[in-house]
Amino acid sequence: MHILIVDDVPDDLSLLRDQLEAEGHTAVGAGDGIEALAALEAGGFDAVISDILMPRMDGHRLCYEIRRSERFKDLPFIAYTAVYLSPADEELCLELGADRYLRKPAPGEEIAAALEEVCGAERRTSTRILEDADSLREYREWLISRLEAENIGLVEMLELTSLQATALATAASAVVITDGYGIIQWVNPAFTELTGYT
């Protein structure tokens, strides 16, 4: 299958593309809903996997616009997001016409199984109308403020004191710090000496 991935975080987009390609699919990326709609106009996609929170046009609006379009309404649409605050968030995606709602990070096999499932099923339709832009904007602002508060807490938790940073940097053993997806964020000199990689 040829998949359109919509995500404004380049690392997330790249990771998902790698997962899909490992499962035998091809994938093209778009940074937000506006870029995604332009890519869809060029054609050739079998499904869309989209993040929710993105600049300019978010995943909710993208899903809604796809379901309203005569040309694209039959495309399978999977919402794939790290944002999950309540069952209402998943419900909103499904009401807007998403065929599935997956939470990041999901294993490649789970994503492939979801694609196979939604491609073989009847398309969901939008049962919600997005005429009230103010209510959606208020929801988005509330969601962003919650995420920012959580990020501040995480940053405070992960900040190293200068003593801890010195200890890690000068440790005789290799030290590797990764993000939540297993992507290496930092290595100490001992790691570089041991492996030859920076």
C-alpha angles and dihedrals in degrees: 000000000000108000131194110216115199116195133132094209107083094204092052091047092049093047092051092046089052091049092050094046090050086057091053100262130121121228141193124195134224126186098219144350095282092055089045094055090049090051091048090055088061086057136204101110125133097191145358126229111189140182115224108221109059136136124262096007120018129208094262092058092042091054091047092050092048092051091048092051118094089208099049105024093104095054113114109246124200120187107215113183145148088216113099117145102151142347086267090070092057090043091054091054092049092046089054089056106267111152094210139008117213129180123226130277100036123164116255091246091057092050091047091049091050090051092050091047097049094042090056095046135076114268120259115235128218111264093178129070119219098206094121101075091172094063092048091047090050090050091049092048091049091048093049092049090052091049093047090052090050091047092052089053091049093048091051090049094049099043111113123218114236089253092054092046091051091048092051094045094049098040115127090221123073113263123196125182117197135184124239091281097054093255111145112246101172141004131188126233091260089061090051092049093047098046104022089232125115 
